[in-house]
Amino acid sequence: MSSLRVSIDSDVCIGAGQCVLTAPGVFDQDEDGFGLVRPGSEDGGGDPLVREAARACPVQAVTVQED
């Protein structure tokens, strides 16, 4: 069974918030409004929308990799 690794490139993120709107159980925003992966959700948290959140990012800052 494969596992996921979810990350956000903080150098690319513009704080659009699409990841948070799409998969709020996996993503959050920091005090400056930039996206981050919630602690403990680096594996996608079992959220079926995590890939959709990556696609929704306007600058492709969200990466979902399968191991």
N, CA, C and O of each residue as an XYZ file, in Angstrom:
268
protein
N       0.847     -1.185      0.000
C       0.000      0.000      0.000
C       0.889      1.244      0.000
O       1.846      1.334      0.769
N       0.565      2.190     -0.861
C       1.389      3.388     -0.949
C       0.932      4.428      0.077
O      -0.216      4.448      0.521
N       1.874      5.275      0.423
C       1.537      6.363      1.341
C       1.818      7.678      0.646
O       2.573      7.741     -0.325
N       1.201      8.720      1.157
C       1.349     10.050      0.569
C       2.258     10.915      1.418
O       2.380     10.727      2.628
N       2.890     11.865      0.754
C       3.628     12.924      1.435
C       3.134     14.235      0.853
O       3.233     14.470     -0.351
N       2.607     15.077      1.706
C       2.039     16.352      1.290
C       2.929     17.472      1.812
O       3.345     17.464      2.971
N       3.213     18.433      0.941
C       4.028     19.569      1.370
C       3.612     20.828      0.617
O       2.967     20.770     -0.430
N       4.002     21.965      1.184
C       3.786     23.260      0.543
C       5.132     23.957      0.450
O       5.864     24.055      1.435
N       5.450     24.437     -0.735
C       6.684     25.191     -0.939
C       6.428     26.632     -0.502
O       5.773     27.400     -1.206
N       6.946     26.980      0.652
C       6.686     28.309      1.215
C       7.307     29.428      0.388
O       6.900     30.583      0.511
N       8.288     29.103     -0.454
C       8.884     30.117     -1.327
C       7.991     30.437     -2.520
O       8.138     31.483     -3.151
N       7.071     29.534     -2.823
C       6.182     29.701     -3.973
C       4.788     30.173     -3.554
O       4.136     30.914     -4.289
N       4.340     29.751     -2.387
C       2.982     30.053     -1.906
C       2.713     31.555     -1.890
O       3.535     32.345     -1.425
N       1.532     31.936     -2.416
C       1.129     33.346     -2.413
C      -0.025     33.615     -1.443
O      -0.515     34.740     -1.352
N      -0.455     32.572     -0.718
C      -1.514     32.750      0.272
C      -2.912     32.831     -0.306
O      -3.791     33.458      0.286
N      -3.133     32.202     -1.461
C      -4.463     32.231     -2.082
C      -5.505     31.494     -1.239
O      -6.688     31.832     -1.278
N      -5.069     30.493     -0.480
C      -5.981     29.788      0.424
C      -6.815     28.704     -0.207
O      -7.689     28.148      0.459
N      -6.579     28.375     -1.478
C      -7.377     27.340     -2.130
C      -7.180     25.973     -1.489
O      -8.113     25.171     -1.439
N      -5.978     25.704     -1.000
C      -5.732     24.420     -0.345
C      -6.573     24.296      0.926
O      -7.142     23.240      1.200
N      -6.645     25.366      1.687
C      -7.412     25.366      2.941
C      -8.905     25.230      2.660
O      -9.610     24.513      3.370
N      -9.383     25.914      1.633
C     -10.797     25.822      1.276
C     -11.171     24.429      0.791
O     -12.284     23.959      1.032
N     -10.238     23.766      0.103
C     -10.524     22.454     -0.474
C     -10.365     21.318      0.530
O     -11.193     20.409      0.572
N      -9.315     21.365      1.332
C      -9.045     20.281      2.295
C      -8.640     20.879      3.640
O      -7.471     20.802      4.019
N      -9.586     21.471      4.364
C      -9.253     22.154      5.622
C      -8.734     21.233      6.725
O      -8.134     21.709      7.688
N      -8.953     19.939      6.601
C      -8.420     19.016      7.592
C      -6.936     18.762      7.430
O      -6.282     18.270      8.350
N      -6.397     19.095      6.261
C      -4.989     18.850      5.968
C      -4.193     20.153      5.960
O      -3.046     20.191      6.404
N      -4.811     21.218      5.451
C      -4.110     22.484      5.289
C      -4.644     23.564      6.209
O      -5.806     23.533      6.615
N      -3.797     24.509      6.529
C      -4.161     25.673      7.339
C      -3.359     26.845      6.800
O      -2.569     26.694      5.868
N      -3.567     28.007      7.388
C      -2.793     29.180      7.012
C      -2.076     29.715      8.233
O      -2.609     29.690      9.342
N      -0.847     30.205      8.017
C      -0.089     30.772      9.124
C      -0.571     32.189      9.418
O      -1.516     32.670      8.794
N       0.077     32.851     10.364
C      -0.365     34.183     10.789
C      -0.273     35.223      9.672
O      -0.904     36.277      9.753
N       0.509     34.932      8.633
C       0.625     35.841      7.496
C      -0.282     35.449      6.334
O      -0.282     36.107      5.293
N      -1.054     34.379      6.512
C      -1.993     33.950      5.485
C      -1.442     32.948      4.492
O      -2.134     32.581      3.543
N      -0.211     32.497      4.687
C       0.373     31.528      3.773
C       0.004     30.112      4.190
O      -0.163     29.823      5.375
N      -0.121     29.240      3.208
C      -0.534     27.870      3.466
C       0.518     27.061      4.193
O       1.720     27.296      4.068
N       0.025     26.097      4.959
C       0.891     25.137      5.622
C       0.127     23.839      5.790
O      -1.103     23.812      5.798
N       0.891     22.762      5.924
C       0.295     21.453      6.185
C       0.131     21.328      7.687
O       1.076     21.536      8.447
N      -1.086     20.985      8.108
C      -1.335     20.831      9.543
C      -0.413     19.762     10.129
O      -0.211     18.715      9.515
N       0.145     20.018     11.313
C       0.988     19.006     11.958
C       0.241     17.678     12.081
O      -0.909     17.632     12.518
N       0.912     16.617     11.689
C       0.300     15.297     11.726
C      -0.448     14.928     10.463
O      -0.908     13.794     10.325
N      -0.579     15.875      9.531
C      -1.310     15.603      8.287
C      -0.387     15.513      7.081
O      -0.845     15.587      5.940
N       0.904     15.353      7.324
C       1.868     15.280      6.237
C       1.615     14.094      5.316
O       2.127     14.046      4.197
N       0.812     13.126      5.798
C       0.470     11.960      4.977
C      -0.866     12.141      4.268
O      -1.403     11.190      3.700
N      -1.403     13.351      4.299
C      -2.677     13.630      3.650
C      -3.877     13.401      4.538
O      -5.002     13.722      4.156
N      -3.654     12.851      5.720
C      -4.733     12.670      6.687
C      -5.899     11.844      6.188
O      -6.987     11.903      6.761
N      -5.691     11.070      5.122
C      -6.780     10.265      4.575
C      -7.829     11.080      3.845
O      -8.883     10.554      3.487
N      -7.558     12.360      3.619
C      -8.533     13.234      2.956
C      -8.526     12.974      1.449
O      -7.492     13.132      0.799
N      -9.665     12.578      0.893
C      -9.708     12.295     -0.543
C      -9.542     13.552     -1.405
O      -9.309     13.442     -2.609
N      -9.658     14.725     -0.815
C      -9.557     15.970     -1.583
C      -8.157     16.568     -1.601
O      -7.959     17.656     -2.142
N      -7.178     15.871     -1.014
C      -5.834     16.447     -0.925
C      -5.233     16.663     -2.323
O      -4.554     17.664     -2.550
N      -5.473     15.752     -3.244
C      -4.963     15.945     -4.616
C      -5.692     17.093     -5.303
O      -5.081     17.862     -6.046
N      -6.976     17.210     -5.063
C      -7.734     18.328     -5.635
C      -7.211     19.652     -5.084
O      -7.149     20.644     -5.811
N      -6.839     19.675     -3.814
C      -6.267     20.890     -3.224
C      -4.970     21.267     -3.928
O      -4.713     22.447     -4.164
N      -4.154     20.275     -4.263
C      -2.912     20.545     -4.988
C      -3.222     21.120     -6.370
O      -2.559     22.055     -6.818
N      -4.219     20.568     -7.038
C      -4.595     21.074     -8.365
C      -5.177     22.484     -8.278
O      -5.013     23.282     -9.201
N      -5.852     22.791     -7.177
C      -6.502     24.099     -7.032
C      -5.517     25.232     -6.766
O      -5.861     26.401     -6.942
N      -4.304     24.905     -6.347
C      -3.324     25.946     -6.034
C      -2.949     26.700     -7.314
O      -2.482     26.086     -8.273
N      -3.145     28.009     -7.340
C      -2.870     28.770     -8.565
C      -1.392     28.869     -8.928
O      -1.063     29.200    -10.067
N      -0.498     28.589     -7.986
C       0.944     28.674     -8.271
C       1.651     27.328     -8.084
O       2.880     27.273     -8.054
N       0.874     26.237     -7.958
C       1.405     24.882     -7.797
C       2.399     24.773     -6.637
O       3.436     24.121     -6.759
N       2.076     25.410     -5.521
C       2.941     25.340     -4.340
C       2.727     24.052     -3.547
O       3.579     23.670     -2.745
N       1.592     23.381     -3.767
C       1.266     22.164     -3.022
C       1.755     20.945     -3.803
O       1.475     20.800     -4.993
N       2.484     20.080     -3.119
C       2.979     18.849     -3.737
C       2.419     17.652     -2.992
O       2.444     17.596     -1.763
N       1.912     16.694     -3.762
C       1.451     15.433     -3.207
C       2.249     14.337     -3.904
O       2.139     14.150     -5.116
N       3.051     13.618     -3.129
C       3.876     12.544     -3.680
C       3.453     11.225     -3.096
O       3.139     11.131     -1.909
N       3.442     10.192     -3.935
C       3.181      8.836     -3.462
C       4.488      8.118     -3.260
O       5.379      8.167     -4.109
N       4.598      7.443     -2.118
C       5.804      6.654     -1.836
C       5.606      5.237     -2.311
O       6.503      4.407     -2.168
